[in-house]
């Protein structure tokens, strides 16, 4: 990794963490118990996808991992933090791998990627929760449906609308400046 890539990862991680912290604080003061739904609105997965797709699997993993770790330190850190961070980081790894399928993804490709990666992430997060707290998996998955639907809609919209622009922007920030 070169210094420009580290700068891009730091910028994306900071943006994702600040967004997540802000939405988390809003979710805590809303009268309805919608924390689990509102926290799924944001840029975490989109930024992680852009970093992985633009820079590679390791850089994507670091971006997603850092967003979760940094934001949890200002919100509600717990035993879950490294596991959730690794799951979000996995989105970056996979996006770094799937960039080999296309250098310039279509909106349909981005939307399908959002659906697949978000579904994987939500399933793994719920499975970890069920395993750790020794709760049956099926009820955990069923109670997680509102959160999953929110994440799917959020990520499908953000990946489709912002995905290509973010990938291009990350590539430009992380590339070496041209002479002259």
C-alpha positions as CSV (number, residue, x, y, z in Angstrom):
1,X,0.0,0.0,0.0
2,X,1.3,3.4,-0.9
3,X,0.7,6.6,1.2
4,X,-2.1,7.8,-1.2
5,X,-4.0,4.5,-0.7
6,X,-3.6,4.9,3.1
7,X,-4.9,8.4,2.8
8,X,-7.9,7.2,0.8
9,X,-8.7,4.4,3.3
10,X,-8.4,6.9,6.2
11,X,-10.7,9.4,4.5
12,X,-13.3,6.7,3.7
13,X,-13.1,5.2,7.2
14,X,-13.5,8.6,8.9
15,X,-16.5,9.5,6.6
16,X,-18.1,6.1,7.3
17,X,-17.5,6.3,11.0
18,X,-18.8,9.9,11.4
19,X,-21.9,9.0,9.4
20,X,-22.5,5.9,11.5
21,X,-21.9,7.7,14.8
22,X,-24.3,10.5,13.8
23,X,-27.1,8.2,12.7
24,X,-26.5,6.1,15.8
25,X,-27.0,9.1,18.1
26,X,-30.1,10.1,16.2
27,X,-31.4,6.5,16.6
28,X,-30.9,6.7,20.4
29,X,-33.1,9.8,20.8
30,X,-36.0,8.7,18.5
31,X,-38.9,7.7,20.7
32,X,-39.5,4.5,18.8
33,X,-37.2,1.6,19.2
34,X,-35.7,1.8,15.7
35,X,-32.0,1.8,16.5
36,X,-31.4,-1.5,14.7
37,X,-33.2,-0.1,11.6
38,X,-31.8,3.4,11.6
39,X,-28.2,2.2,12.1
40,X,-28.5,0.3,8.8
41,X,-29.0,3.6,6.9
42,X,-25.6,5.1,6.0
43,X,-22.5,4.7,4.0
44,X,-20.6,1.9,5.7
45,X,-21.1,-0.8,3.1
46,X,-21.0,1.6,0.1
47,X,-17.7,3.0,1.2
48,X,-16.3,-0.4,1.9
49,X,-17.4,-1.6,-1.5
50,X,-15.9,1.4,-3.2
51,X,-12.6,0.9,-1.4
52,X,-12.4,-2.8,-2.2
53,X,-13.4,-2.3,-5.8
54,X,-11.1,0.6,-6.4
55,X,-8.1,-0.4,-4.4
56,X,-8.2,-4.1,-3.8
57,X,-9.4,-6.8,-1.2
58,X,-7.0,-5.8,1.6
59,X,-7.7,-2.1,1.3
60,X,-11.5,-2.8,1.2
61,X,-11.2,-5.0,4.3
62,X,-9.3,-2.3,6.2
63,X,-11.8,0.3,5.3
64,X,-14.8,-1.6,6.4
65,X,-13.1,-2.9,9.5
66,X,-12.0,0.6,10.5
67,X,-15.4,2.1,10.0
68,X,-17.0,-0.3,12.5
69,X,-14.1,-0.3,15.1
70,X,-13.8,3.5,15.1
71,X,-17.5,4.2,15.2
72,X,-18.1,1.6,17.9
73,X,-15.5,3.2,20.1
74,X,-17.7,6.3,20.2
75,X,-21.0,4.5,20.4
76,X,-21.4,1.1,22.1
77,X,-18.3,-1.0,21.9
78,X,-18.6,-4.6,22.9
79,X,-17.5,-8.1,22.2
80,X,-19.3,-7.9,18.9
81,X,-17.2,-5.1,17.6
82,X,-14.4,-7.1,16.0
83,X,-16.8,-9.7,14.6
84,X,-19.1,-7.1,13.0
85,X,-16.0,-5.3,11.8
86,X,-14.7,-8.4,10.1
87,X,-18.0,-9.1,8.5
88,X,-18.2,-5.6,7.0
89,X,-14.5,-5.9,6.0
90,X,-15.5,-9.1,4.1
91,X,-17.6,-6.9,1.8
92,X,-14.4,-5.0,0.9
93,X,-12.6,-8.3,0.3
94,X,-15.3,-9.6,-2.0
95,X,-15.7,-6.4,-3.9
96,X,-11.9,-6.4,-4.5
97,X,-12.3,-9.9,-5.9
98,X,-15.4,-9.2,-8.1
99,X,-13.7,-6.2,-9.7
100,X,-12.0,-8.7,-11.8
101,X,-15.4,-9.4,-13.4
102,X,-15.8,-5.8,-14.7
103,X,-13.7,-2.7,-14.5
104,X,-16.7,-0.4,-15.1
105,X,-19.8,-2.0,-13.4
106,X,-23.2,-1.2,-14.7
107,X,-26.0,0.0,-12.5
108,X,-27.5,-3.5,-12.6
109,X,-24.2,-5.1,-11.6
110,X,-23.9,-2.6,-8.7
111,X,-27.5,-3.2,-7.5
112,X,-27.1,-7.0,-7.6
113,X,-23.8,-6.7,-5.8
114,X,-25.5,-4.6,-3.1
115,X,-28.2,-7.2,-2.7
116,X,-25.8,-10.1,-2.6
117,X,-23.2,-8.5,-0.3
118,X,-25.9,-7.0,2.1
119,X,-27.7,-10.3,2.3
120,X,-24.4,-12.1,3.2
121,X,-23.5,-9.5,5.7
122,X,-26.9,-9.4,7.5
123,X,-27.0,-13.2,7.6
124,X,-23.5,-13.4,9.1
125,X,-24.3,-10.7,11.7
126,X,-27.5,-12.4,12.7
127,X,-25.9,-15.8,12.8
128,X,-23.1,-14.5,15.0
129,X,-25.6,-12.9,17.3
130,X,-27.6,-16.1,17.6
131,X,-24.4,-18.2,18.2
132,X,-22.9,-15.8,20.8
133,X,-26.1,-15.3,22.8
134,X,-27.2,-19.0,22.3
135,X,-30.5,-18.1,20.6
136,X,-32.0,-20.2,17.9
137,X,-31.0,-18.9,14.4
138,X,-34.5,-18.8,12.8
139,X,-36.1,-16.5,15.4
140,X,-33.0,-14.3,15.2
141,X,-33.3,-14.1,11.4
142,X,-37.0,-13.3,11.6
143,X,-36.6,-10.5,14.1
144,X,-33.8,-9.1,12.0
145,X,-36.0,-8.7,8.9
146,X,-36.8,-5.0,9.4
147,X,-33.1,-4.2,9.8
148,X,-32.2,-6.4,6.8
149,X,-34.8,-4.8,4.5
150,X,-33.5,-1.3,5.5
151,X,-29.9,-2.3,4.8
152,X,-30.9,-3.9,1.4
153,X,-32.9,-0.8,0.3
154,X,-30.2,1.6,1.5
155,X,-27.3,-0.3,-0.1
156,X,-29.1,-1.0,-3.4
157,X,-29.9,2.8,-3.7
158,X,-26.4,4.0,-2.6
159,X,-24.4,1.4,-4.6
160,X,-26.5,2.1,-7.7
161,X,-26.5,5.9,-7.5
162,X,-23.0,6.5,-6.0
163,X,-21.0,3.3,-6.7
164,X,-19.3,4.2,-9.9
165,X,-18.6,7.8,-8.8
166,X,-17.1,6.6,-5.5
167,X,-15.0,4.0,-7.2
168,X,-13.7,6.6,-9.7
169,X,-13.1,9.2,-6.9
170,X,-11.2,6.6,-4.7
171,X,-9.1,5.6,-7.7
172,X,-8.2,9.2,-8.4
173,X,-7.3,10.0,-4.8
174,X,-5.2,6.9,-4.5
175,X,-3.4,7.1,-7.8
176,X,0.0,8.8,-8.2
177,X,-0.2,12.4,-9.5
178,X,0.6,12.8,-13.2
179,X,3.7,14.7,-14.1
180,X,3.4,18.1,-15.5
